[in-house]
């Protein structure tokens, strides 16, 4: 079991370092990898949510201190996600796991494609504040069901709707950690969890996140890093597809 702890901790550190260099959360990659290594899929989702929340909450605190958060913009999103992400996590126990895995596989392919080829440009300008609650609620429900923070869905959707990209990035970094924690505690209410493993992975994810942010200052080509991340997600998606078909 000690060997498993070391392996899971090392993987969390490496994924967190790589994905933070690309400006993304590592949970979407960590969840299928932990599942492939033997963790129950629902447990892997809870672990990924906890690791993601602990690493991204730091950026939320920093944005608050820098007074970079536009609260009028954030609150409709936050309320929608905080209400519906736990609901999605609760519904997950009643949805067939094969269907959830299939949806997660599609999310892997979607995220990889956005990293590799996506051009985030507005296709309309529906920027009413009421729409933010609807978007936050819908994304929160799906994110909770799949066990992810939802940033990889929320950011491109808001930009496509015409919201300003920089404001969107700050808002999502503020909202996602709290919705992830809401989903995590919902999963924790009905899934047995190894808290020592959770703490090990959370610590490794935080350390990896700091390393990734530090390495970003050495003029690394973020687009090249994103291509590596995309390739990893494509491979994980292909592995999940194979597992579902056999």
Secondary structure per residue as TSV (DSSP state, phi and psi in degrees):
chain	resnum	aa	ss	phi	psi
A	1	X	-	360.0	-36.2
A	2	X	H	-59.7	-39.4
A	3	X	H	-61.8	-37.6
A	4	X	H	-64.6	-42.5
A	5	X	H	-58.6	-45.0
A	6	X	H	-64.5	-42.8
A	7	X	H	-64.7	-48.0
A	8	X	H	-62.9	-40.3
A	9	X	H	-65.1	-43.0
A	10	X	H	-63.7	-42.1
A	11	X	H	-63.7	-42.4
A	12	X	H	-61.9	-41.4
A	13	X	H	-63.5	-47.7
A	14	X	H	-65.5	-46.2
A	15	X	H	-64.1	-41.1
A	16	X	H	-64.0	-42.1
A	17	X	H	-63.4	-47.1
A	18	X	H	-64.6	-49.4
A	19	X	H	-71.3	-30.5
A	20	X	H	-68.5	-30.8
A	21	X	H	-65.7	-28.1
A	22	X	T	-93.8	3.7
A	23	X	T	74.3	31.6
A	24	X	S	-136.6	164.6
A	25	X	-	-84.1	149.6
A	26	X	S	-91.2	-8.2
A	27	X	H	-58.2	-36.1
A	28	X	H	-62.7	-28.2
A	29	X	H	-90.5	-36.0
A	30	X	H	-66.3	-38.4
A	31	X	H	-59.5	-54.9
A	32	X	H	-65.1	-34.2
A	33	X	H	-64.1	-46.1
A	34	X	H	-61.8	-37.6
A	35	X	H	-66.8	-43.0
A	36	X	H	-62.1	-29.1
A	37	X	T	-85.1	-0.8
A	38	X	T	123.6	-10.2
A	39	X	-	-73.6	142.3
A	40	X	-	-54.7	141.9
A	41	X	H	-60.0	-42.2
A	42	X	H	-67.1	-39.1
A	43	X	H	-63.5	-42.0
A	44	X	H	-61.3	-38.0
A	45	X	H	-63.3	-44.2
A	46	X	H	-63.4	-42.6
A	47	X	H	-63.0	-44.3
A	48	X	H	-63.2	-38.8
A	49	X	H	-64.5	-43.4
A	50	X	H	-65.0	-44.0
A	51	X	H	-63.7	-44.0
A	52	X	H	-64.2	-41.1
A	53	X	H	-65.2	-42.4
A	54	X	H	-67.1	-31.3
A	55	X	H	-81.4	-33.6
A	56	X	H	-90.5	-16.3
A	57	X	H	-66.0	-25.4
A	58	X	H	-62.0	-43.0
A	59	X	H	-66.1	-32.3
A	60	X	H	-64.0	-45.9
A	61	X	H	-62.5	-41.2
A	62	X	H	-63.9	-41.1
A	63	X	H	-66.5	-34.7
A	64	X	H	-65.9	-45.0
A	65	X	H	-64.7	-34.7
A	66	X	T	-81.0	-1.3
A	67	X	T	56.1	40.0
A	68	X	-	-94.4	-5.4
A	69	X	-	-89.2	125.2
A	70	X	-	-90.1	95.8
A	71	X	H	-64.9	-32.1
A	72	X	H	-62.7	-32.0
A	73	X	H	-80.4	-36.5
A	74	X	H	-76.8	-41.0
A	75	X	H	-60.2	-42.2
A	76	X	H	-60.0	-40.0
A	77	X	H	-64.7	-46.9
A	78	X	H	-61.3	-46.0
A	79	X	H	-63.2	-44.3
A	80	X	H	-60.5	-46.0
A	81	X	H	-71.6	-39.7
A	82	X	H	-66.2	-30.4
A	83	X	H	-79.8	-42.3
A	84	X	H	-96.6	-21.7
A	85	X	H	-64.0	-47.1
A	86	X	H	-62.4	-34.0
A	87	X	H	-63.2	-43.0
A	88	X	H	-62.0	-40.2
A	89	X	H	-64.5	-38.5
A	90	X	H	-67.1	-40.9
A	91	X	H	-66.8	-24.4
A	92	X	H	-57.1	-31.8
A	93	X	T	-71.3	-16.9
A	94	X	T	-105.2	-5.6
A	95	X	S	-97.0	138.3
A	96	X	-	-54.9	129.3
A	97	X	H	-62.4	-32.8
A	98	X	H	-61.8	-39.7
A	99	X	H	-66.1	-42.5
A	100	X	H	-62.0	-42.1
A	101	X	H	-64.5	-38.8
A	102	X	H	-63.9	-42.0
A	103	X	H	-65.8	-38.8
A	104	X	H	-64.6	-39.4
A	105	X	H	-60.4	-43.3
A	106	X	H	-63.2	-37.1
A	107	X	H	-63.7	-39.6
A	108	X	H	-60.5	-47.3
A	109	X	H	-66.2	-39.6
A	110	X	H	-63.2	-48.6
A	111	X	H	-63.0	-41.5
A	112	X	H	-63.4	-41.5
A	113	X	H	-66.4	-39.8
A	114	X	H	-64.3	-38.1
A	115	X	H	-68.6	-39.1
A	116	X	H	-81.6	-42.3
A	117	X	T	-126.0	-14.5
A	118	X	-	-62.1	133.9
A	119	X	-	-114.3	104.9
A	120	X	-	-81.1	90.8
A	121	X	-	-125.7	144.5
A	122	X	-	-65.6	137.8
A	123	X	S	-109.6	-7.9
A	124	X	-	-157.5	-179.5
A	125	X	-	-135.2	59.0
A	126	X	-	-91.2	78.7
A	127	X	-	-106.0	26.1
A	128	X	-	-70.4	143.3
A	129	X	H	-62.9	-33.9
A	130	X	H	-60.9	-31.1
A	131	X	H	-65.3	-29.2
A	132	X	H	-61.9	-39.9
A	133	X	H	-64.1	-42.2
A	134	X	H	-63.5	-45.4
A	135	X	H	-64.7	-46.6
A	136	X	H	-60.1	-39.2
A	137	X	H	-66.3	-46.9
A	138	X	H	-64.6	-46.6
A	139	X	H	-66.0	-39.5
A	140	X	H	-60.5	-42.5
A	141	X	H	-61.5	-47.3
A	142	X	H	-66.5	-42.6
A	143	X	H	-63.0	-43.0
A	144	X	H	-64.4	-39.9
A	145	X	H	-61.9	-41.8
A	146	X	H	-88.2	-13.5
A	147	X	T	81.1	32.3
A	148	X	S	-122.4	165.2
A	149	X	-	-69.5	-32.9
A	150	X	S	100.3	-4.7
A	151	X	H	-61.8	-36.1
A	152	X	H	-70.5	-15.6
A	153	X	H	-95.3	-39.8
A	154	X	H	-70.7	-43.9
A	155	X	H	-61.6	-55.1
A	156	X	H	-63.9	-33.0
A	157	X	H	-66.1	-44.9
A	158	X	H	-65.9	-37.5
A	159	X	H	-68.0	-40.3
A	160	X	H	-61.6	-31.3
A	161	X	T	-79.0	-7.7
A	162	X	T	107.2	5.5
A	163	X	-	-77.4	150.9
A	164	X	-	-67.9	125.4
A	165	X	H	-55.5	-42.9
A	166	X	H	-66.4	-41.2
A	167	X	H	-64.0	-38.7
A	168	X	H	-62.4	-45.2
A	169	X	H	-60.1	-44.1
A	170	X	H	-66.1	-44.0
A	171	X	H	-62.2	-44.4
A	172	X	H	-67.0	-40.1
A	173	X	H	-63.9	-27.1
A	174	X	H	-77.9	-40.6
A	175	X	H	-81.9	-42.8
A	176	X	H	-57.9	-43.4
A	177	X	H	-57.9	-38.0
A	178	X	H	-76.2	-37.7
A	179	X	H	-68.0	-35.6
A	180	X	H	-64.0	-41.4
A	181	X	H	-66.4	-38.4
A	182	X	H	-60.5	-43.6
A	183	X	H	-65.6	-42.2
A	184	X	H	-59.1	-49.2
A	185	X	H	-65.8	-28.4
A	186	X	H	-67.2	-46.3
A	187	X	H	-61.5	-41.2
A	188	X	H	-63.7	-21.9
A	189	X	T	-73.6	-18.8
A	190	X	T	-134.2	4.5
A	191	X	S	-121.2	128.9
A	192	X	-	-69.8	127.3
A	193	X	-	-121.0	147.4
A	194	X	-	-92.5	102.8
A	195	X	H	-70.1	-27.4
A	196	X	H	-66.1	-43.9
A	197	X	H	-62.0	-42.7
A	198	X	H	-58.1	-46.4
A	199	X	H	-66.6	-38.8
A	200	X	H	-62.0	-47.2
A	201	X	H	-68.2	-38.6
A	202	X	H	-63.1	-44.8
A	203	X	H	-62.9	-41.7
A	204	X	H	-65.9	-37.6
A	205	X	H	-67.3	-40.2
A	206	X	H	-63.6	-46.5
A	207	X	H	-62.7	-43.1
A	208	X	H	-64.9	-37.3
A	209	X	H	-63.7	-42.2
A	210	X	H	-64.8	-40.8
A	211	X	H	-63.3	-44.9
A	212	X	H	-61.1	-42.7
A	213	X	H	-65.2	-35.4
A	214	X	H	-67.0	-43.9
A	215	X	H	-67.1	-24.0
A	216	X	G	-61.3	-23.8
A	217	X	G	-78.6	-4.3
A	218	X	G	-98.4	31.0
A	219	X	-	57.1	38.1
A	220	X	-	-72.0	145.7
A	221	X	-	-77.3	103.1
A	222	X	H	-62.3	-34.7
A	223	X	H	-63.7	-36.5
A	224	X	H	-68.0	-39.7
A	225	X	H	-63.2	-41.6
A	226	X	H	-63.8	-32.4
A	227	X	H	-67.6	-37.8
A	228	X	H	-64.4	-44.8
A	229	X	H	-59.7	-44.0
A	230	X	H	-61.6	-41.9
A	231	X	H	-61.4	-41.7
A	232	X	H	-61.3	-44.3
A	233	X	H	-67.6	-36.9
A	234	X	H	-61.2	-43.7
A	235	X	H	-64.4	-42.4
A	236	X	H	-65.7	-39.4
A	237	X	H	-63.2	-41.7
A	238	X	H	-64.2	-39.6
A	239	X	H	-63.4	-42.6
A	240	X	H	-65.1	-40.9
A	241	X	H	-60.5	-44.7
A	242	X	H	-60.8	-42.9
A	243	X	H	-64.7	-34.0
A	244	X	H	-74.2	-28.6
A	245	X	H	-84.9	-28.3
A	246	X	-	-83.8	360.0
